[in-house]
Amino acid sequence: MSILQLLKDKTRKLLINLKIDLTKNLEYDRLTDDILKSVLKPGSNAIDVGCHKGEILDLFIKYAPQGTHAAFEPLPAFYQDLVTKYKNNKNVSLYNLALSKSSGETDFTFVKSNPAYSGLQEREYDNEKEVLEIIKVQMALLDDIIAEDQRIDLIKIDVEGAEYRVLEGGIKTIKRCMPLIIFEHGRGASDYYGILPKEMYELLHLEYGYQIYTLKGFMAQKPPLTFEEFNNKFFRMQEYYFVASK
């Protein structure tokens, strides 16, 4: 990691700790930290789908040090960095997989100029000059990885638009455990997978029995979003991170 990137990461963590929300992403990072701190117990078990550098996994370990945590990262280089980072932590299981609703090898869009934007398919990016490379990765269903007797308390899903597919592939685990779910659902990403608020709301609320909140609304204990509110926040691009809670 370059010195510049180290400085950026340290600055980001400092702003989060000081609760200075210079950007929407920093606000989401702070609120996610607050949510994890409030809901995770020392022995909670959590899943990080789209682990990237392990920022959220670090928080799982911090707030649930006695729990067992699974993390999924399809990009080979980032996966290897995670293996090195957590090699001495026996409570962490790492998987070089993209979770979806089916298994097997698939094309994966690696955004070399901004790896956090990488996903199962090309989508809309803030910078039109992003450098892309198509690589091959392995897909799996969450239900095929998590043991039937394994309790799961929380799942975080950030896979650049393919969140719905992850939820479909984890139907047994989710219905059995009803974990808190922190998930991304944003215009310019989810819609490239043919998923709009209607499909996401019906799956989470009607099929799984969850209520949906904004991160801020969840922490403030406000009422859950109606479909109309969820739909409006998507199309007006007001929010793209949400909480699903039973």
Secondary structure, DSSP 4 states (H G I P E B T S, - for coil): --HHHHHHHHHHHHHHHTT--SSHHHHHHHHHHHHHHHH--TT--EEEES-TTSHHHHHHHHH-TTS-EEEE--SHHHHHHHHHHTTT-TTEEEE--EE-SS-EEEEEEEETTSGGG-BSS----SSTT--EEEEEEEEE-HHHHS-TT----EEEE-STT-HHHHHHTTHHHHHHH--EEEEE--TTTGGGGT--HHHHHIIIIIIS--EEEEHHHHHTTPPPPPHHHHHHHHHTTS--EEEEE-
